[in-house]
Amino acid sequence: ELDEDSASRLEQGFKDLLQGMAQSAEQAGLRTQAYGRALQDWQEALRRAAPGQHMHVLAEVMQGTSGMHTAMHALAARLASTQEEIERLHREVQRARSEALLDTLTGLSNRRGFEQALQRCLGSPDAGTPVGPCLILGDIDEFQRLRQQLAAPALDELLLQLAGILRGVTQAHHVAARLGDDEFALLMPSAGLHEAVAVAEQFRQRVNHLQSANGRVSLSVGLTQLGRDESAAAFVTRADQALKLSRAQGRNRVTVVTREDALAA
């Protein structure tokens, strides 16, 4: 789920971390082996020591033990640092994964984030019920003309304002997304059709108050509700059909196409 740069950066971070841990383990192993051999030597020295020489051997034992303690303290500090690095990389993974699901301009979910949320909706208990997921799709009317007439910064600012409006009509459990240049979506996991229509109209009307350098901006909107045992593809396709009907019928309107409408057609 990560972009190439984030994945490469995290991969290198984990490689460095593992290399450092391997070096620490190797150093600790060598130091432990040396200390073990020294203990055997001191044991033999104590056995052979003449009266009055034991204190000299014990002094060596104390010195060697102190050195081992220092080495273990350094290893503990290295392990603590490693733990902090692991936690930092974990946070980086979470951040990169989150960013991989967001549109870089607006901060809304991107298509990948939207599709993941849609799959979760299909597995919810409300899927296919009268309060099951509803999907709103909206396109800016005559967007290609706006693209030709507006400078890039002005166009970006317009898209940011529209994204802000979309956020303003959503609740915490909704998923607001930018699926394309001028295509926005609002997935309402648990909503009746009448509630969704009210939200879609609110979205359209607020966008209608936006002004670009070339006049008022308008939005065509399509809306549908998930049918029982329906696939994600069929759900999104029907919402897109509703959007196309809004454009065909004069734009700047909300069109609802239910599953029953589509089957009747």
SVG drawing of the C-alpha trace seen along z (x, -y; Angstrom):
<svg xmlns="http://www.w3.org/2000/svg" viewBox="-39 -36 91 62">
<polyline fill="none" stroke="black" stroke-width="0.4" points="0.0,0.0 3.0,-2.3 4.3,-4.5 7.8,-3.7 9.7,-6.4 8.2,-5.6 8.7,-1.8 12.3,-2.4 13.0,-4.7 11.4,-2.2 13.2,0.7 16.5,-1.0 15.5,-1.9 14.7,1.7 17.9,2.9 20.0,0.5 18.1,1.5 18.6,5.2 22.3,4.7 22.8,2.7 21.0,5.4 23.1,8.1 26.3,6.2 25.2,5.7 24.3,9.4 27.7,10.4 29.6,8.1 27.6,9.3 28.3,12.9 32.0,12.4 32.2,10.5 30.3,13.3 32.5,16.0 35.6,14.0 34.2,13.6 33.3,17.3 36.9,18.2 38.2,15.7 36.0,17.2 37.5,20.6 41.0,19.2 40.3,17.4 38.8,20.6 42.0,22.5 44.1,19.7 42.3,19.8 42.8,23.5 46.5,23.2 47.1,20.0 49.5,20.1 48.5,18.7 48.3,14.9 47.8,14.9 44.0,15.3 43.4,11.6 45.3,10.9 43.2,13.3 40.0,12.0 41.0,8.4 41.3,9.7 37.8,11.3 36.4,8.0 38.0,6.0 36.8,8.4 33.3,8.5 33.2,4.7 34.2,4.7 31.5,7.2 28.9,5.0 30.0,2.0 29.6,4.0 26.1,5.2 25.1,1.7 26.2,0.5 24.2,3.3 21.1,2.5 21.4,-1.2 21.8,0.0 18.7,2.2 16.7,-0.7 17.8,-2.8 16.8,0.0 13.3,0.1 12.9,-3.6 13.9,-3.2 11.4,-0.3 8.7,-2.5 9.7,-5.4 9.7,-3.1 6.3,-1.8 4.9,-5.3 6.5,-6.0 4.8,-2.9 1.4,-4.1 1.9,-7.6 3.1,-6.4 0.2,-3.9 -2.3,-6.6 -0.8,-9.0 -1.0,-6.3 -4.8,-6.4 -5.1,-10.2 -5.4,-12.6 -2.3,-14.7 -4.0,-18.0 -7.2,-17.9 -6.4,-15.4 -9.6,-13.5 -9.4,-9.7 -8.0,-8.8 -9.4,-6.0 -7.5,-3.3 -8.8,-4.6 -12.3,-4.8 -12.2,-1.2 -11.0,0.1 -13.8,-1.7 -16.3,-0.4 -15.2,3.2 -15.7,2.7 -19.2,1.4 -20.1,4.5 -19.2,6.6 -21.3,4.6 -24.6,5.9 -26.5,2.9 -25.3,3.8 -28.3,4.1 -30.9,2.9 -33.0,-0.3 -30.2,-1.9 -27.4,-0.3 -24.6,-2.2 -25.4,-5.1 -23.0,-6.5 -22.9,-10.1 -20.8,-10.9 -20.3,-14.5 -18.5,-16.1 -17.8,-19.8 -19.8,-21.0 -17.7,-22.1 -14.5,-21.3 -12.4,-21.1 -13.4,-24.7 -12.4,-25.7 -9.1,-23.9 -8.3,-25.8 -9.4,-29.2 -7.9,-29.1 -4.3,-29.1 -3.2,-26.0 -3.1,-27.7 -6.6,-29.1 -7.9,-25.7 -6.2,-24.0 -7.8,-26.5 -11.2,-25.8 -10.8,-22.1 -9.7,-22.7 -12.8,-24.8 -15.0,-22.1 -13.2,-19.5 -13.9,-21.7 -17.6,-21.9 -17.7,-18.1 -16.1,-17.8 -18.7,-20.2 -21.6,-18.0 -20.1,-14.7 -20.2,-13.0 -17.4,-11.2 -18.3,-7.8 -18.7,-8.9 -15.9,-8.6 -15.2,-11.6 -13.0,-11.0 -11.5,-12.5 -11.6,-9.9 -10.4,-11.9 -9.5,-15.4 -13.0,-16.8 -14.8,-13.7 -15.7,-13.6 -17.5,-10.8 -19.2,-10.5 -19.8,-7.0 -22.3,-6.9 -22.0,-3.5 -25.3,-3.7 -27.9,-6.0 -31.4,-5.9 -31.9,-7.1 -33.8,-10.2 -31.0,-11.2 -28.5,-10.7 -30.6,-12.9 -30.6,-15.7 -26.8,-15.5 -26.3,-15.4 -28.6,-18.5 -26.7,-20.3 -23.4,-19.5 -24.7,-20.7 -26.2,-23.9 -23.1,-24.9 -20.9,-24.3 -23.3,-26.5 -22.2,-29.4 -18.6,-29.1 -17.2,-31.7 -14.3,-31.2 -12.7,-33.8 -15.1,-32.9 -18.4,-32.8 -20.4,-30.6 -19.4,-26.9 -22.0,-24.1 -22.0,-20.4 -23.8,-17.4 -24.5,-14.7 -25.5,-11.1 -26.8,-9.0 -27.8,-5.4 -28.1,-2.9 -26.5,0.6 -28.8,3.5 -28.9,6.8 -26.1,9.1 -24.8,6.5 -21.2,6.2 -19.1,3.1 -18.7,2.7 -22.5,2.8 -23.0,0.3 -20.5,-2.2 -21.6,-1.7 -25.2,-2.7 -24.1,-5.8 -22.1,-6.7 -25.2,-6.2 -27.1,-8.6 -24.3,-11.1 -24.4,-10.8 -28.2,-11.4 -27.7,-14.6 -25.2,-15.9 -27.5,-14.8 -30.6,-16.5 -28.9,-19.9 -26.3,-19.6 -26.4,-21.3 -28.8,-18.7 -29.0,-15.6 -30.3,-12.4 -31.2,-9.2 -31.1,-5.8 -32.2,-2.9 -31.5,0.7 -35.2,1.1 -34.9,-1.8 -32.0,-0.2 -33.7,3.2 -36.9,1.6 -34.8,-0.2"/>
</svg>
